Structures are given as structure tokens and as C-alpha cells.
Amino acid sequence: MTGFVLVASIILSAGSLAWVFFEAGLNDFGRWILAFGVAWLVAQRIGWKWVSSVGLALAVFLSAAGLWFGLTPGWMFSGAIFALVAWDLTDFRERMRFVAADDNARGMERRHLARISLLALGGMVIASITMILRVKFTIEWGALLVVVILIGLGQLVNWLRK
């Protein structure tokens, strides 16, 4: 189940970001984003876990750049949210390799997926509201983006310490 959600998150992240760049007429950026999405999927398949960290950093950078250039904030947020979900699930799958057989691994997986689904749902509600209201990038959105980036970087630093 985690593998399916991981693949779906990578596809949704790359697809969201590529969609908005294609929509803005930046076709070369859209193609590069799709190419990186495919490379991320291949890297997951062959076991290169570090690519998820690169994918998260790239998605956050592209989301910030897209907001700076005035692209649709909802698609930018969804691209970053799904990259964060993919990064988290990559780490979770790695940690699950060391769980003993009698530790109810399926229950742990269901609970983790439920928690991350709630977080992703909250982020997608915010992204949907921005698309419905056609919110433009302002200083408030910039402050929110800085907070999200700092939280993400804090999680990344915490992960690197392990």
C-alpha cells in the first residue's frame, strides 16, 4: 500500500508542477519537471533513497519560483505537498525494513498513511481554496511559504541527523 501511495505522490507532485509551468507557456521547464519525475520514479525502483530529498528540495524551489513568477498558487502548493508526502513515505519505507515481524507492521503502515493523508488533505484544502478564490501571491503568502519551507528544512535536518 505504501508503495502505491509513494508512486502516486511522485506522479502528482511532478504532474502538478509541470502542469502549471506548461499552462504558463514555460514548456521547457515543464518537460524538465516531467523528466525529473520519471527519474525519481526510476530511482525509487532501483533503491536510491537520496533522490527523494533532492525531489523535495527541487519541488519546494520550483513552488517558490512559481509563486514568485505569479503562477497559480494552488498547483504550486500541491506540487510541494505531494513531494513532501513522497519524501516522508520513502523514509517510512526505509524504517519499516527494520521492524520485527511480530510488531504489527501492517497496522503501523495503516496508521502512518492515515496521519499523512490527513496532513495532505489539509494542504490540499488550502491549495483548493487558493485556486477557487484565485489568490495572487502577496506578502502574506510569502510569509506562509517561508514558514512551510522552514518546517520542511527542520524535518530535513532532523532526518539527516538520524
C-alpha positions in Angstrom: 0.0 0.0 0.0 2.8 2.4 0.9 4.5 1.8 -2.5 1.3 2.7 -4.4 0.9 5.9 -2.4 4.6 6.8 -2.9 4.4 6.4 -6.7 1.1 8.3 -6.8 2.6 11.1 -4.8 5.6 11.4 -7.1 3.4 11.5 -10.1 1.1 14.1 -8.6 3.9 16.2 -7.4 5.7 16.3 -10.8 2.4 16.5 -12.7 1.1 19.5 -10.6 4.3 21.4 -11.1 4.7 20.5 -14.8 1.0 21.4 -15.4 1.3 24.9 -14.1 4.6 25.6 -16.0 3.0 24.3 -19.2 -0.1 26.4 -18.5 2.2 29.5 -18.2 3.9 28.7 -21.5 7.1 27.6 -19.9 7.2 24.3 -21.8 10.9 23.6 -21.4 10.6 23.8 -17.6 7.5 21.6 -17.8 9.4 19.0 -19.7 12.4 19.0 -17.3 10.0 18.6 -14.4 8.3 15.6 -16.0 11.8 14.2 -16.8 12.8 14.5 -13.2 9.5 12.9 -12.1 10.3 9.9 -14.3 13.9 9.8 -12.9 12.5 10.0 -9.4 10.2 7.0 -10.1 13.1 5.0 -11.6 15.4 5.9 -8.6 12.7 4.7 -6.2 12.5 1.4 -8.1 16.3 0.8 -8.0 16.6 1.9 -4.4 18.2 5.3 -4.5 16.6 6.8 -1.4 18.5 10.0 -1.5 16.7 11.1 -4.7 13.6 11.8 -2.5 15.5 14.5 -0.6 16.6 16.1 -4.0 13.0 15.8 -5.2 11.6 17.6 -2.1 14.2 20.4 -2.4 13.5 20.8 -6.1 9.7 20.8 -5.6 9.9 23.4 -2.9 12.3 25.5 -5.0 10.1 25.3 -8.1 7.0 26.1 -6.0 8.6 29.2 -4.6 9.8 30.2 -8.0 6.3 29.6 -9.4 4.8 31.8 -6.7 7.4 34.5 -7.4 6.5 34.5 -11.1 2.8 34.7 -10.3 1.8 31.2 -11.3 -1.3 29.6 -9.7 -0.5 29.1 -6.0 -2.8 26.0 -5.7 -0.8 24.0 -8.1 2.5 25.2 -6.5 1.3 24.1 -3.1 0.0 20.7 -4.3 3.3 20.0 -6.0 5.2 20.7 -2.8 2.7 18.8 -0.6 2.9 15.7 -2.7 6.7 15.9 -2.8 6.7 16.1 1.0 4.4 13.1 1.2 6.7 11.1 -1.2 9.8 12.1 0.8 8.1 11.0 4.0 7.0 7.7 2.6 10.5 7.0 1.3 11.8 7.4 4.8 9.0 5.4 6.3 9.6 2.5 4.0 13.3 2.5 4.9 12.5 2.4 8.6 9.9 -0.3 8.1 12.7 -2.6 6.8 13.9 -2.9 10.4 10.6 -3.7 12.1 10.3 -7.2 13.5 7.7 -9.5 12.0 5.6 -9.6 15.2 5.4 -5.7 15.6 2.2 -5.4 13.6 3.9 -3.8 10.6 0.6 -3.6 8.6 -1.1 -1.7 11.5 1.9 0.7 11.7 1.6 1.3 7.9 -2.1 2.0 8.1 -1.7 4.5 10.9 1.1 6.3 9.2 -0.8 6.5 6.0 -3.8 7.8 7.8 -1.8 10.5 9.5 0.0 11.7 6.4 -3.3 11.6 4.5 -4.8 14.0 7.0 -1.9 16.3 6.6 -2.0 16.1 2.8 -5.8 16.7 2.9 -5.3 19.8 4.9 -2.7 21.1 2.5 -4.9 20.3 -0.5 -7.8 22.1 1.1 -5.6 25.2 1.3 -4.5 24.7 -2.3 -8.1 24.3 -3.4 -9.2 27.4 -1.7 -6.4 29.4 -3.3 -7.5 28.1 -6.8 -11.2 28.8 -6.1 -10.6 32.3 -4.9 -7.8 32.9 -7.5 -5.5 34.2 -4.8 -2.5 36.1 -6.1 0.9 35.9 -4.4 1.2 38.5 -1.7 3.4 39.2 1.3 1.1 37.0 3.4 1.5 34.1 1.1 5.3 34.7 1.1 5.3 34.5 4.9 3.3 31.3 4.8 5.7 29.9 2.2 8.7 30.8 4.4 7.1 29.1 7.4 6.4 25.9 5.3 9.9 26.0 4.0 11.4 26.3 7.5 9.3 23.5 8.8 10.4 21.3 5.8 14.0 22.2 6.3 13.7 21.4 10.0 12.3 18.0 9.1 15.1 17.5 6.6 17.8 18.4 9.2 16.1 16.1 11.7 16.1 13.3 9.1 19.8 13.9 8.3 20.8 13.6 11.9 19.4 10.0 12.1 
